Amino acid sequence: MQSQSTRRQLLRWLPGMAATGLSTRQLWSAPKTADLKISRFVTHKMTVGRRHFLMLEIQTDGGLIGLGEGSLPARVDIVEQAIKWLEPHFIGKSPAGVEAHWDRMFYSSSRWRDGDVLMTAQSAVDIALWDLEGKALGVPISRLLGGRLKPQLRVYYSHWDTAVRPRTPAELAKRAIASRDQGWTAVKMIPQQAATEAETISRISAELDAIRTAVGDAVDIGLELVERFTTRQAINFARAVAPYKPLFLEEATRRENPSAMSELAEKSPIALAGGEGLLHRYQYRQFLEAKGAAIIQPDVIHCGGITEMKRIANLAEVYGVELAPHQWYGPIAHAASLHVASVCHNFLIQEWDAAQDPVFQEVSEGTMPIQKGGKVNVPEGPGLGITIDLAAFSKRYPYVGGTGGQTSRRPPA
């Protein structure tokens, strides 16, 4: 009986060997997180195209390493300093007890706990701690969160239209056909602004008409409006494009104004989505109480990590609001978001930065999920379930430094 149990335990550990970087003998005797002590934080920065990424390793005295991510457009250097500020609060402590660590970071480390930089740093640490816990126990993070509701999650091709040149209705129609044939069932595009409001509506209406003529209703279309409209403009826009049945309108007005979002939600014939810039459940409560959106889009590396994103999703479920996580960052962020989304009853769809798939597949040695039939598999290996050599990643894509990089996702006119 004992030998059977031993074999079962070994089989459970084997899929995570690559993820932990330990040998079979080391895995067999690997300590649980309660027996480990955090030795140091190591950050890695890289630049892929115009995008800056920041990754984190939490290293332990037992050899286990947890991976986190703190990417923030044009601000990765500042987030890195925030992570270094947090590091002394963790050295010598056990990585076990993620909830207690989250409480320490948010409530006890300082009363000045808000802001995108600090919350992104806290998110990076939180994700790495969850990764450590999963690796030490030999189970995926989704298992630690209660277990997946579905093994696969629907995803949409984010910023799908930005590479279309020339940007014409005919070219967008061709791309829609190609994307459908590649298995995609949903995409998201960013309407271009023209010289006048009427011209903007006319341009996007022509594009949507061409796409719908090409693929019918086989592909859902999300529209990201990048906070560029006033409330009046957004209402007019929503009514004009409603015949083309967009899946959602994302952040049509300024995210800091829940009352404007509430007015728009009441008058728009299209479901509103938003919340990527909200940083924790307290801000989401105001958004939800204002009925500012039917779909929320928390980002796991800005909203407080895995711990807080699950709380936000559960809170939204009470309001009848669906979950469509924002995800525009690196492979660690994508994987972390999948684990949370997989245990949420109100999950709708996740953003997928498909243009980066070749890079993410390369640096993860093929362990990063990839879209098939409009869905991706939730990683099943221990912890995050993906393998990344962050030192090799940063060497292959060296960081260019500074505050440059892509700060806006608006396509060129």
DAGIKA-V267216 format. One record per helix or strand. SS is the DSSP state (A for helix, B for strand). FROM is the first residue (numbers start at 1). TO is the last residue. If there is no record, write none. Layout:
ss=SS from=FROM to=TO
ss=SS from=FROM to=TO
This chain:
ss=A from=2 to=14
ss=A from=17 to=20
ss=A from=24 to=28
ss=A from=33 to=35
ss=B from=38 to=48
ss=B from=51 to=60
ss=B from=65 to=69
ss=A from=76 to=87
ss=A from=98 to=108
ss=A from=116 to=137
ss=B from=140 to=140
ss=A from=141 to=144
ss=B from=152 to=157
ss=A from=169 to=181
ss=B from=186 to=189
ss=A from=197 to=215
ss=B from=220 to=224
ss=A from=231 to=244
ss=B from=248 to=250
ss=A from=258 to=267
ss=B from=272 to=274
ss=A from=281 to=289
ss=B from=295 to=296
ss=A from=305 to=318
ss=B from=322 to=323
ss=A from=331 to=341
ss=B from=347 to=347
ss=B from=350 to=352
ss=A from=354 to=363
ss=B from=372 to=372
ss=B from=375 to=377
ss=B from=383 to=383
ss=A from=390 to=396
ss=B from=398 to=398
